[in-house]
Amino acid sequence: MKGEFILEFLKEKKQVGAVAPSSKFLCRKMCGPIDFEKADVIVELGPGTGVLTKVLLARMKSTATLISIEANESFCAKLKDRFSDHRLKLINDSAENIGIILSEHGFIEADYIVSSLPLTVIPLIVKNRILDQAASNLAAEGTFIQFQYSLNAQRLLKRKFDVVKLDFTPINVPPAFVYQCRNLQYEDAITSESMSPAFVKS
Ligand SMILES: C[S@@+](CC[C@H](N)C(=O)[O-])C[C@H]1O[C@@H](n2cnc3c(N)ncnc32)[C@H](O)[C@@H]1O
């Protein structure tokens, strides 16, 4: 899988955005905020060779759905060979189309959106569209989870979401930051006054 990943990186550097698949530590960290007992619909953005897809499927309940959206055709074809789980819907498309893809599968929103997209190398106009789609297609109590190798995306994420919490794992190549982003409901907005200012949009 690592070889397959490096080959795609050499062909499509800007799209793939990493030289190696995520470590199991990073995958675990990405799953940390997910309440798998409650999650009915999870959207994964940029599954690549499927390291995180595998962890998500292993922890999801039997009635849940995972919609994994991958722009790279070759990764998508290999994922289709690799996974034969009825809960997984693999879509070869851009993450800019989360809303349409959810409705085509009969869903109005996602409980969690888990993204490995390389925001640093994605053009601003495209990442604005993707993050707007993520924010507007998230359930009221939902969480958008995103990893990045730098803090470049922090300001943009704070513009799109009300609450942005930051975590870190050194055990990945390269070490990675993990963002948890949420939108506040009216009641939350009141209680958020008691939250640590570091985690709330400034
Ligand atoms: C850094 S890799 C992550 C792969 C895998 N999830 C992992 O953690 O090892 C980023 C993935 O995002 C995909 N990607 C990039 N832009 C995309 C877009 N606009 N929509 C969907 N997938 C995209 C790339 O093809 C690549 O598979």
The ligand as a Gaussian input file, in Angstrom:
#p B3LYP/6-31G(d) Opt

LIG

0 1
 C       -2.900000      13.114000       2.276000
 S       -3.804000      11.974000       1.275000
 C       -4.612000      11.080000       2.573000
 C       -4.892000       9.634000       2.246000
 C       -5.380000       8.771000       3.412000
 N       -6.657000       9.217000       3.933000
 C       -4.384000       8.730000       4.531000
 O       -4.659000       9.334000       5.572000
 O       -3.333000       8.106000       4.369000
 C       -5.053000      13.047000       0.597000
 C       -6.098000      12.377000      -0.279000
 O       -7.063000      13.372000      -0.671000
 C       -7.421000      13.153000      -2.042000
 N       -7.978000      14.418000      -2.570000
 C       -7.314000      15.574000      -2.871000
 N       -8.166000      16.533000      -3.279000
 C       -9.416000      15.980000      -3.210000
 C      -10.735000      16.492000      -3.461000
 N      -10.940000      17.752000      -3.887000
 N      -11.778000      15.674000      -3.258000
 C      -11.596000      14.386000      -2.821000
 N      -10.381000      13.850000      -2.581000
 C       -9.303000      14.633000      -2.758000
 C       -6.109000      12.716000      -2.670000
 O       -6.296000      12.070000      -3.905000
 C       -5.548000      11.791000      -1.577000
 O       -6.026000      10.489000      -1.722000

